[in-house]
Amino acid sequence: MDGTTVLGRTIEIDGEIEGAEDLVIQGTVRGRIVSKKDVTVDASGSVEAVVSTHNLSVNGRLQGNVDATGRVEIGDSGRMIGDVKAPRVVLADGSKFRGKIDTAQED
């Protein structure tokens, strides 16, 4: 049964996270994240990692390149530095983004 993993505010991870369930990051992750489901960086979350996922939602801080098969959304409190490759990208009013966006589909 698929569920959701929540990394709380006091959790700090240096290394690689890989899984097949939704991931909510409220703490700090440095390294690499691979998820077959959705990744959410909460407002308190800080990520310095290469991220490969289905959908990504950023409301905190993310520094690193992202490869998503679905959608990447940077919320109004989200801050991101890095390149995004995803078929759909949403930048909310008030969000901060620096990098390149590639929405081209592979044939």
Backbone as XML, in Angstrom:
<?xml version="1.0"?>
<chain id="A" units="angstrom">
  <residue number="1" name="MET">
    <atom name="N" x="0.841" y="-1.179" z="0.000"/>
    <atom name="CA" x="0.000" y="0.000" z="0.000"/>
    <atom name="C" x="0.888" y="1.244" z="0.000"/>
  </residue>
  <residue number="2" name="ASP">
    <atom name="N" x="0.632" y="2.124" z="-0.938"/>
    <atom name="CA" x="1.401" y="3.359" z="-1.026"/>
    <atom name="C" x="0.884" y="4.356" z="0.003"/>
  </residue>
  <residue number="3" name="GLY">
    <atom name="N" x="1.785" y="5.126" z="0.573"/>
    <atom name="CA" x="1.409" y="6.125" z="1.554"/>
    <atom name="C" x="2.175" y="7.403" z="1.326"/>
  </residue>
  <residue number="4" name="THR">
    <atom name="N" x="2.330" y="8.153" z="2.394"/>
    <atom name="CA" x="3.074" y="9.402" z="2.352"/>
    <atom name="C" x="4.123" y="9.387" z="3.454"/>
  </residue>
  <residue number="5" name="THR">
    <atom name="N" x="5.339" y="9.766" z="3.102"/>
    <atom name="CA" x="6.406" y="9.906" z="4.084"/>
    <atom name="C" x="6.621" y="11.379" z="4.345"/>
  </residue>
  <residue number="6" name="VAL">
    <atom name="N" x="6.617" y="11.767" z="5.620"/>
    <atom name="CA" x="6.843" y="13.159" z="6.005"/>
    <atom name="C" x="8.169" y="13.239" z="6.746"/>
  </residue>
  <residue number="7" name="LEU">
    <atom name="N" x="9.076" y="14.070" z="6.221"/>
    <atom name="CA" x="10.341" y="14.332" z="6.904"/>
    <atom name="C" x="10.150" y="15.628" z="7.682"/>
  </residue>
  <residue number="8" name="GLY">
    <atom name="N" x="10.030" y="15.535" z="9.002"/>
    <atom name="CA" x="9.710" y="16.673" z="9.858"/>
    <atom name="C" x="10.762" y="17.768" z="9.856"/>
  </residue>
  <residue number="9" name="ARG">
    <atom name="N" x="10.392" y="18.878" z="10.485"/>
    <atom name="CA" x="11.232" y="20.088" z="10.508"/>
    <atom name="C" x="12.621" y="19.867" z="11.084"/>
  </residue>
  <residue number="10" name="THR">
    <atom name="N" x="12.767" y="18.934" z="12.006"/>
    <atom name="CA" x="14.066" y="18.740" z="12.657"/>
    <atom name="C" x="14.926" y="17.683" z="11.956"/>
  </residue>
  <residue number="11" name="ILE">
    <atom name="N" x="14.404" y="17.074" z="10.887"/>
    <atom name="CA" x="15.133" y="16.027" z="10.166"/>
    <atom name="C" x="16.107" y="16.661" z="9.168"/>
  </residue>
  <residue number="12" name="GLU">
    <atom name="N" x="17.358" y="16.174" z="9.189"/>
    <atom name="CA" x="18.365" y="16.580" z="8.203"/>
    <atom name="C" x="18.933" y="15.315" z="7.583"/>
  </residue>
  <residue number="13" name="ILE">
    <atom name="N" x="18.908" y="15.267" z="6.243"/>
    <atom name="CA" x="19.416" y="14.094" z="5.532"/>
    <atom name="C" x="20.471" y="14.539" z="4.534"/>
  </residue>
  <residue number="14" name="ASP">
    <atom name="N" x="21.635" y="13.892" z="4.599"/>
    <atom name="CA" x="22.694" y="14.058" z="3.602"/>
    <atom name="C" x="22.839" y="12.716" z="2.910"/>
  </residue>
  <residue number="15" name="GLY">
    <atom name="N" x="22.452" y="12.663" z="1.621"/>
    <atom name="CA" x="22.550" y="11.399" z="0.905"/>
    <atom name="C" x="21.445" y="11.268" z="-0.115"/>
  </residue>
  <residue number="16" name="GLU">
    <atom name="N" x="20.990" y="10.038" z="-0.331"/>
    <atom name="CA" x="20.007" y="9.767" z="-1.373"/>
    <atom name="C" x="18.723" y="9.223" z="-0.769"/>
  </residue>
  <residue number="17" name="ILE">
    <atom name="N" x="17.594" y="9.737" z="-1.259"/>
    <atom name="CA" x="16.278" y="9.224" z="-0.882"/>
    <atom name="C" x="15.661" y="8.652" z="-2.147"/>
  </residue>
  <residue number="18" name="GLU">
    <atom name="N" x="15.202" y="7.395" z="-2.056"/>
    <atom name="CA" x="14.558" y="6.769" z="-3.203"/>
    <atom name="C" x="13.338" y="6.019" z="-2.703"/>
  </residue>
  <residue number="19" name="GLY">
    <atom name="N" x="12.195" y="6.213" z="-3.397"/>
    <atom name="CA" x="10.992" y="5.531" z="-2.958"/>
    <atom name="C" x="9.872" y="5.599" z="-3.960"/>
  </residue>
  <residue number="20" name="ALA">
    <atom name="N" x="8.770" y="4.922" z="-3.604"/>
    <atom name="CA" x="7.609" y="4.844" z="-4.482"/>
    <atom name="C" x="6.357" y="5.320" z="-3.760"/>
  </residue>
  <residue number="21" name="GLU">
    <atom name="N" x="6.518" y="6.308" z="-2.872"/>
    <atom name="CA" x="5.376" y="6.916" z="-2.213"/>
    <atom name="C" x="5.570" y="8.417" z="-2.154"/>
  </residue>
  <residue number="22" name="ASP">
    <atom name="N" x="4.491" y="9.132" z="-1.877"/>
    <atom name="CA" x="4.577" y="10.589" z="-1.796"/>
    <atom name="C" x="5.538" y="10.980" z="-0.674"/>
  </residue>
  <residue number="23" name="LEU">
    <atom name="N" x="6.268" y="12.070" z="-0.905"/>
    <atom name="CA" x="7.258" y="12.547" z="0.062"/>
    <atom name="C" x="7.012" y="14.012" z="0.356"/>
  </residue>
  <residue number="24" name="VAL">
    <atom name="N" x="6.883" y="14.350" z="1.642"/>
    <atom name="CA" x="6.724" y="15.730" z="2.082"/>
    <atom name="C" x="7.955" y="16.090" z="2.898"/>
  </residue>
  <residue number="25" name="ILE">
    <atom name="N" x="8.652" y="17.150" z="2.476"/>
    <atom name="CA" x="9.888" y="17.564" z="3.145"/>
    <atom name="C" x="9.639" y="18.847" z="3.914"/>
  </residue>
  <residue number="26" name="GLN">
    <atom name="N" x="9.742" y="18.752" z="5.242"/>
    <atom name="CA" x="9.617" y="19.924" z="6.103"/>
    <atom name="C" x="10.968" y="20.313" z="6.677"/>
  </residue>
  <residue number="27" name="GLY">
    <atom name="N" x="11.925" y="19.402" z="6.620"/>
    <atom name="CA" x="13.265" y="19.630" z="7.142"/>
    <atom name="C" x="14.258" y="19.951" z="6.036"/>
  </residue>
  <residue number="28" name="THR">
    <atom name="N" x="15.472" y="19.378" z="6.134"/>
    <atom name="CA" x="16.550" y="19.673" z="5.192"/>
    <atom name="C" x="17.034" y="18.391" z="4.532"/>
  </residue>
  <residue number="29" name="VAL">
    <atom name="N" x="17.162" y="18.434" z="3.199"/>
    <atom name="CA" x="17.691" y="17.297" z="2.445"/>
    <atom name="C" x="18.770" y="17.812" z="1.513"/>
  </residue>
  <residue number="30" name="ARG">
    <atom name="N" x="19.946" y="17.146" z="1.556"/>
    <atom name="CA" x="21.041" y="17.451" z="0.646"/>
    <atom name="C" x="21.446" y="16.156" z="-0.042"/>
  </residue>
  <residue number="31" name="GLY">
    <atom name="N" x="21.538" y="16.191" z="-1.375"/>
    <atom name="CA" x="21.975" y="14.997" z="-2.093"/>
    <atom name="C" x="21.149" y="14.725" z="-3.322"/>
  </residue>
  <residue number="32" name="ARG">
    <atom name="N" x="20.320" y="13.652" z="-3.278"/>
    <atom name="CA" x="19.552" y="13.234" z="-4.442"/>
    <atom name="C" x="18.220" y="12.657" z="-3.977"/>
  </residue>
  <residue number="33" name="ILE">
    <atom name="N" x="17.156" y="13.006" z="-4.698"/>
    <atom name="CA" x="15.826" y="12.491" z="-4.391"/>
    <atom name="C" x="15.261" y="11.843" z="-5.645"/>
  </residue>
  <residue number="34" name="VAL">
    <atom name="N" x="14.856" y="10.580" z="-5.545"/>
    <atom name="CA" x="14.220" y="9.863" z="-6.643"/>
    <atom name="C" x="12.902" y="9.314" z="-6.112"/>
  </residue>
  <residue number="35" name="SER">
    <atom name="N" x="11.786" y="9.761" z="-6.708"/>
    <atom name="CA" x="10.476" y="9.313" z="-6.264"/>
    <atom name="C" x="9.594" y="9.024" z="-7.465"/>
  </residue>
  <residue number="36" name="LYS">
    <atom name="N" x="8.923" y="7.876" z="-7.433"/>
    <atom name="CA" x="7.996" y="7.538" z="-8.504"/>
    <atom name="C" x="6.667" y="8.260" z="-8.318"/>
  </residue>
  <residue number="37" name="LYS">
    <atom name="N" x="6.470" y="8.860" z="-7.158"/>
    <atom name="CA" x="5.229" y="9.575" z="-6.848"/>
    <atom name="C" x="5.514" y="11.075" z="-6.788"/>
  </residue>
  <residue number="38" name="ASP">
    <atom name="N" x="4.872" y="11.775" z="-5.848"/>
    <atom name="CA" x="4.971" y="13.229" z="-5.760"/>
    <atom name="C" x="5.887" y="13.651" z="-4.618"/>
  </residue>
  <residue number="39" name="VAL">
    <atom name="N" x="6.594" y="14.762" z="-4.835"/>
    <atom name="CA" x="7.457" y="15.343" z="-3.809"/>
    <atom name="C" x="6.956" y="16.752" z="-3.521"/>
  </residue>
  <residue number="40" name="THR">
    <atom name="N" x="6.809" y="17.071" z="-2.237"/>
    <atom name="CA" x="6.395" y="18.403" z="-1.805"/>
    <atom name="C" x="7.449" y="18.963" z="-0.863"/>
  </residue>
  <residue number="41" name="VAL">
    <atom name="N" x="7.930" y="20.166" z="-1.163"/>
    <atom name="CA" x="8.838" y="20.872" z="-0.266"/>
    <atom name="C" x="7.984" y="21.910" z="0.454"/>
  </residue>
  <residue number="42" name="ASP">
    <atom name="N" x="7.683" y="21.656" z="1.738"/>
    <atom name="CA" x="6.858" y="22.571" z="2.519"/>
    <atom name="C" x="7.574" y="23.897" z="2.740"/>
  </residue>
  <residue number="43" name="ALA">
    <atom name="N" x="6.839" y="24.874" z="3.240"/>
    <atom name="CA" x="7.390" y="26.217" z="3.470"/>
    <atom name="C" x="8.624" y="26.176" z="4.366"/>
  </residue>
  <residue number="44" name="SER">
    <atom name="N" x="8.676" y="25.231" z="5.306"/>
    <atom name="CA" x="9.825" y="25.117" z="6.211"/>
    <atom name="C" x="10.943" y="24.268" z="5.621"/>
  </residue>
  <residue number="45" name="GLY">
    <atom name="N" x="10.697" y="23.655" z="4.466"/>
    <atom name="CA" x="11.657" y="22.733" z="3.877"/>
    <atom name="C" x="12.770" y="23.417" z="3.097"/>
  </residue>
  <residue number="46" name="SER">
    <atom name="N" x="13.943" y="22.782" z="3.121"/>
    <atom name="CA" x="15.100" y="23.266" z="2.384"/>
    <atom name="C" x="15.763" y="22.065" z="1.706"/>
  </residue>
  <residue number="47" name="VAL">
    <atom name="N" x="15.875" y="22.136" z="0.370"/>
    <atom name="CA" x="16.431" y="21.017" z="-0.386"/>
    <atom name="C" x="17.571" y="21.520" z="-1.256"/>
  </residue>
  <residue number="48" name="GLU">
    <atom name="N" x="18.712" y="20.840" z="-1.163"/>
    <atom name="CA" x="19.843" y="21.052" z="-2.068"/>
    <atom name="C" x="20.115" y="19.691" z="-2.687"/>
  </residue>
  <residue number="49" name="ALA">
    <atom name="N" x="19.429" y="19.417" z="-3.818"/>
    <atom name="CA" x="19.502" y="18.076" z="-4.371"/>
    <atom name="C" x="19.075" y="18.062" z="-5.828"/>
  </residue>
  <residue number="50" name="VAL">
    <atom name="N" x="19.483" y="17.005" z="-6.517"/>
    <atom name="CA" x="18.956" y="16.684" z="-7.828"/>
    <atom name="C" x="17.677" y="15.891" z="-7.553"/>
  </residue>
  <residue number="51" name="VAL">
    <atom name="N" x="16.569" y="16.299" z="-8.186"/>
    <atom name="CA" x="15.275" y="15.679" z="-7.904"/>
    <atom name="C" x="14.712" y="15.058" z="-9.176"/>
  </residue>
  <residue number="52" name="SER">
    <atom name="N" x="14.317" y="13.800" z="-9.077"/>
    <atom name="CA" x="13.643" y="13.091" z="-10.160"/>
    <atom name="C" x="12.343" y="12.550" z="-9.582"/>
  </residue>
  <residue number="53" name="THR">
    <atom name="N" x="11.189" y="12.987" z="-10.148"/>
    <atom name="CA" x="9.903" y="12.645" z="-9.561"/>
    <atom name="C" x="8.793" y="12.726" z="-10.595"/>
  </residue>
  <residue number="54" name="HIS">
    <atom name="N" x="7.578" y="12.421" z="-10.165"/>
    <atom name="CA" x="6.418" y="12.591" z="-11.038"/>
    <atom name="C" x="5.952" y="14.043" z="-10.972"/>
  </residue>
  <residue number="55" name="ASN">
    <atom name="N" x="5.430" y="14.464" z="-9.829"/>
    <atom name="CA" x="5.019" y="15.854" z="-9.613"/>
    <atom name="C" x="5.847" y="16.445" z="-8.485"/>
  </residue>
  <residue number="56" name="LEU">
    <atom name="N" x="6.162" y="17.726" z="-8.606"/>
    <atom name="CA" x="6.921" y="18.430" z="-7.574"/>
    <atom name="C" x="6.215" y="19.728" z="-7.232"/>
  </residue>
  <residue number="57" name="SER">
    <atom name="N" x="6.071" y="19.972" z="-5.932"/>
    <atom name="CA" x="5.504" y="21.226" z="-5.450"/>
    <atom name="C" x="6.515" y="21.857" z="-4.495"/>
  </residue>
  <residue number="58" name="VAL">
    <atom name="N" x="6.884" y="23.113" z="-4.768"/>
    <atom name="CA" x="7.886" y="23.795" z="-3.949"/>
    <atom name="C" x="7.248" y="25.014" z="-3.277"/>
  </residue>
  <residue number="59" name="ASN">
    <atom name="N" x="7.170" y="24.961" z="-1.955"/>
    <atom name="CA" x="6.694" y="26.097" z="-1.172"/>
    <atom name="C" x="7.791" y="26.624" z="-0.255"/>
  </residue>
  <residue number="60" name="GLY">
    <atom name="N" x="8.892" y="25.877" z="-0.171"/>
    <atom name="CA" x="10.053" y="26.278" z="0.603"/>
    <atom name="C" x="11.190" y="26.650" z="-0.344"/>
  </residue>
  <residue number="61" name="ARG">
    <atom name="N" x="12.400" y="26.119" z="-0.043"/>
    <atom name="CA" x="13.570" y="26.430" z="-0.870"/>
    <atom name="C" x="14.103" y="25.160" z="-1.516"/>
  </residue>
  <residue number="62" name="LEU">
    <atom name="N" x="14.427" y="25.268" z="-2.801"/>
    <atom name="CA" x="15.023" y="24.145" z="-3.512"/>
    <atom name="C" x="16.139" y="24.669" z="-4.397"/>
  </residue>
  <residue number="63" name="GLN">
    <atom name="N" x="17.326" y="24.081" z="-4.233"/>
    <atom name="CA" x="18.451" y="24.395" z="-5.109"/>
    <atom name="C" x="18.904" y="23.084" z="-5.728"/>
  </residue>
  <residue number="64" name="GLY">
    <atom name="N" x="18.791" y="23.002" z="-7.060"/>
    <atom name="CA" x="19.182" y="21.791" z="-7.762"/>
    <atom name="C" x="18.317" y="21.598" z="-8.990"/>
  </residue>
  <residue number="65" name="ASN">
    <atom name="N" x="18.741" y="20.708" z="-9.860"/>
    <atom name="CA" x="18.006" y="20.449" z="-11.091"/>
    <atom name="C" x="16.888" y="19.448" z="-10.844"/>
  </residue>
  <residue number="66" name="VAL">
    <atom name="N" x="15.784" y="19.630" z="-11.586"/>
    <atom name="CA" x="14.594" y="18.808" z="-11.409"/>
    <atom name="C" x="14.208" y="18.177" z="-12.741"/>
  </residue>
  <residue number="67" name="ASP">
    <atom name="N" x="13.903" y="16.886" z="-12.708"/>
    <atom name="CA" x="13.374" y="16.170" z="-13.860"/>
    <atom name="C" x="12.069" y="15.531" z="-13.407"/>
  </residue>
  <residue number="68" name="ALA">
    <atom name="N" x="10.934" y="16.042" z="-13.918"/>
    <atom name="CA" x="9.623" y="15.537" z="-13.512"/>
    <atom name="C" x="8.868" y="15.013" z="-14.727"/>
  </residue>
  <residue number="69" name="THR">
    <atom name="N" x="8.143" y="13.919" z="-14.537"/>
    <atom name="CA" x="7.360" y="13.353" z="-15.632"/>
    <atom name="C" x="5.964" y="13.974" z="-15.707"/>
  </residue>
  <residue number="70" name="GLY">
    <atom name="N" x="5.566" y="14.689" z="-14.668"/>
    <atom name="CA" x="4.248" y="15.307" z="-14.631"/>
    <atom name="C" x="4.321" y="16.816" z="-14.606"/>
  </residue>
  <residue number="71" name="ARG">
    <atom name="N" x="4.233" y="17.382" z="-13.404"/>
    <atom name="CA" x="4.117" y="18.830" z="-13.250"/>
    <atom name="C" x="5.060" y="19.325" z="-12.154"/>
  </residue>
  <residue number="72" name="VAL">
    <atom name="N" x="5.602" y="20.516" z="-12.364"/>
    <atom name="CA" x="6.391" y="21.204" z="-11.341"/>
    <atom name="C" x="5.673" y="22.508" z="-11.031"/>
  </residue>
  <residue number="73" name="GLU">
    <atom name="N" x="5.377" y="22.717" z="-9.761"/>
    <atom name="CA" x="4.703" y="23.944" z="-9.335"/>
    <atom name="C" x="5.512" y="24.614" z="-8.235"/>
  </residue>
  <residue number="74" name="ILE">
    <atom name="N" x="5.827" y="25.885" z="-8.465"/>
    <atom name="CA" x="6.517" y="26.671" z="-7.445"/>
    <atom name="C" x="5.487" y="27.630" z="-6.875"/>
  </residue>
  <residue number="75" name="GLY">
    <atom name="N" x="5.148" y="27.426" z="-5.608"/>
    <atom name="CA" x="4.118" y="28.210" z="-4.945"/>
    <atom name="C" x="4.563" y="29.636" z="-4.658"/>
  </residue>
  <residue number="76" name="ASP">
    <atom name="N" x="3.636" y="30.447" z="-4.161"/>
    <atom name="CA" x="3.933" y="31.865" z="-3.925"/>
    <atom name="C" x="5.028" y="32.091" z="-2.894"/>
  </residue>
  <residue number="77" name="SER">
    <atom name="N" x="5.258" y="31.123" z="-1.998"/>
    <atom name="CA" x="6.358" y="31.251" z="-1.036"/>
    <atom name="C" x="7.571" y="30.434" z="-1.456"/>
  </residue>
  <residue number="78" name="GLY">
    <atom name="N" x="7.501" y="29.801" z="-2.632"/>
    <atom name="CA" x="8.576" y="28.938" z="-3.106"/>
    <atom name="C" x="9.745" y="29.711" z="-3.698"/>
  </residue>
  <residue number="79" name="ARG">
    <atom name="N" x="10.947" y="29.171" z="-3.479"/>
    <atom name="CA" x="12.185" y="29.739" z="-3.998"/>
    <atom name="C" x="12.975" y="28.605" z="-4.628"/>
  </residue>
  <residue number="80" name="MET">
    <atom name="N" x="13.341" y="28.753" z="-5.911"/>
    <atom name="CA" x="14.085" y="27.688" z="-6.568"/>
    <atom name="C" x="15.189" y="28.237" z="-7.446"/>
  </residue>
  <residue number="81" name="ILE">
    <atom name="N" x="16.350" y="27.590" z="-7.355"/>
    <atom name="CA" x="17.477" y="27.858" z="-8.238"/>
    <atom name="C" x="17.858" y="26.531" z="-8.866"/>
  </residue>
  <residue number="82" name="GLY">
    <atom name="N" x="17.773" y="26.455" z="-10.195"/>
    <atom name="CA" x="18.118" y="25.223" z="-10.897"/>
    <atom name="C" x="17.302" y="25.095" z="-12.162"/>
  </residue>
  <residue number="83" name="ASP">
    <atom name="N" x="17.622" y="24.096" z="-12.944"/>
    <atom name="CA" x="16.936" y="23.861" z="-14.210"/>
    <atom name="C" x="15.792" y="22.865" z="-14.006"/>
  </residue>
  <residue number="84" name="VAL">
    <atom name="N" x="14.701" y="23.089" z="-14.740"/>
    <atom name="CA" x="13.524" y="22.231" z="-14.644"/>
    <atom name="C" x="13.244" y="21.604" z="-15.998"/>
  </residue>
  <residue number="85" name="LYS">
    <atom name="N" x="13.037" y="20.284" z="-16.002"/>
    <atom name="CA" x="12.588" y="19.585" z="-17.190"/>
    <atom name="C" x="11.294" y="18.872" z="-16.808"/>
  </residue>
  <residue number="86" name="ALA">
    <atom name="N" x="10.175" y="19.355" z="-17.380"/>
    <atom name="CA" x="8.862" y="18.794" z="-17.068"/>
    <atom name="C" x="7.873" y="19.239" z="-18.139"/>
  </residue>
  <residue number="87" name="PRO">
    <atom name="N" x="6.854" y="18.410" z="-18.438"/>
    <atom name="CA" x="5.878" y="18.806" z="-19.449"/>
    <atom name="C" x="5.018" y="19.999" z="-19.031"/>
  </residue>
  <residue number="88" name="ARG">
    <atom name="N" x="4.793" y="20.164" z="-17.724"/>
    <atom name="CA" x="3.993" y="21.291" z="-17.232"/>
    <atom name="C" x="4.728" y="21.965" z="-16.073"/>
  </residue>
  <residue number="89" name="VAL">
    <atom name="N" x="4.834" y="23.297" z="-16.147"/>
    <atom name="CA" x="5.497" y="24.078" z="-15.101"/>
    <atom name="C" x="4.605" y="25.258" z="-14.747"/>
  </residue>
  <residue number="90" name="VAL">
    <atom name="N" x="4.387" y="25.460" z="-13.437"/>
    <atom name="CA" x="3.560" y="26.560" z="-12.952"/>
    <atom name="C" x="4.389" y="27.385" z="-11.969"/>
  </residue>
  <residue number="91" name="LEU">
    <atom name="N" x="4.478" y="28.688" z="-12.230"/>
    <atom name="CA" x="5.140" y="29.613" z="-11.314"/>
    <atom name="C" x="4.063" y="30.534" z="-10.749"/>
  </residue>
  <residue number="92" name="ALA">
    <atom name="N" x="3.803" y="30.414" z="-9.462"/>
    <atom name="CA" x="2.776" y="31.236" z="-8.828"/>
    <atom name="C" x="3.253" y="32.676" z="-8.684"/>
  </residue>
  <residue number="93" name="ASP">
    <atom name="N" x="2.310" y="33.591" z="-8.636"/>
    <atom name="CA" x="2.615" y="34.993" z="-8.411"/>
    <atom name="C" x="3.321" y="35.122" z="-7.062"/>
  </residue>
  <residue number="94" name="GLY">
    <atom name="N" x="4.499" y="35.718" z="-7.045"/>
    <atom name="CA" x="5.275" y="35.872" z="-5.819"/>
    <atom name="C" x="6.394" y="34.859" z="-5.666"/>
  </residue>
  <residue number="95" name="SER">
    <atom name="N" x="6.372" y="33.800" z="-6.470"/>
    <atom name="CA" x="7.441" y="32.798" z="-6.387"/>
    <atom name="C" x="8.728" y="33.374" z="-6.962"/>
  </residue>
  <residue number="96" name="LYS">
    <atom name="N" x="9.851" y="32.773" z="-6.589"/>
    <atom name="CA" x="11.162" y="33.186" z="-7.096"/>
    <atom name="C" x="11.801" y="31.997" z="-7.795"/>
  </residue>
  <residue number="97" name="PHE">
    <atom name="N" x="12.279" y="32.201" z="-9.028"/>
    <atom name="CA" x="12.885" y="31.128" z="-9.802"/>
    <atom name="C" x="14.048" y="31.662" z="-10.605"/>
  </residue>
  <residue number="98" name="ARG">
    <atom name="N" x="15.164" y="30.925" z="-10.584"/>
    <atom name="CA" x="16.303" y="31.251" z="-11.432"/>
    <atom name="C" x="16.819" y="29.942" z="-12.035"/>
  </residue>
  <residue number="99" name="GLY">
    <atom name="N" x="16.778" y="29.873" z="-13.356"/>
    <atom name="CA" x="17.212" y="28.675" z="-14.052"/>
    <atom name="C" x="16.560" y="28.576" z="-15.411"/>
  </residue>
  <residue number="100" name="LYS">
    <atom name="N" x="16.652" y="27.412" z="-16.025"/>
    <atom name="CA" x="16.053" y="27.160" z="-17.329"/>
    <atom name="C" x="14.875" y="26.206" z="-17.168"/>
  </residue>
  <residue number="101" name="ILE">
    <atom name="N" x="13.884" y="26.379" z="-18.050"/>
    <atom name="CA" x="12.730" y="25.494" z="-18.069"/>
    <atom name="C" x="12.656" y="24.826" z="-19.436"/>
  </residue>
  <residue number="102" name="ASP">
    <atom name="N" x="12.537" y="23.500" z="-19.456"/>
    <atom name="CA" x="12.401" y="22.726" z="-20.685"/>
    <atom name="C" x="11.118" y="21.911" z="-20.578"/>
  </residue>
  <residue number="103" name="THR">
    <atom name="N" x="10.127" y="22.259" z="-21.411"/>
    <atom name="CA" x="8.849" y="21.549" z="-21.404"/>
    <atom name="C" x="8.700" y="20.631" z="-22.616"/>
  </residue>
  <residue number="104" name="ALA">
    <atom name="N" x="9.737" y="20.480" z="-23.405"/>
    <atom name="CA" x="9.666" y="19.655" z="-24.613"/>
    <atom name="C" x="9.492" y="18.196" z="-24.248"/>
  </residue>
  <residue number="105" name="GLN">
    <atom name="N" x="8.599" y="17.520" z="-24.961"/>
    <atom name="CA" x="8.369" y="16.093" z="-24.756"/>
    <atom name="C" x="9.344" y="15.294" z="-25.610"/>
  </residue>
  <residue number="106" name="GLU">
    <atom name="N" x="9.820" y="14.196" z="-25.056"/>
    <atom name="CA" x="10.662" y="13.277" z="-25.829"/>
    <atom name="C" x="9.758" y="12.485" z="-26.763"/>
  </residue>
  <residue number="107" name="ASP">
    <atom name="N" x="10.151" y="12.327" z="-28.023"/>
    <atom name="CA" x="9.345" y="11.544" z="-28.968"/>
    <atom name="C" x="9.766" y="10.091" z="-28.964"/>
  </residue>
</chain>
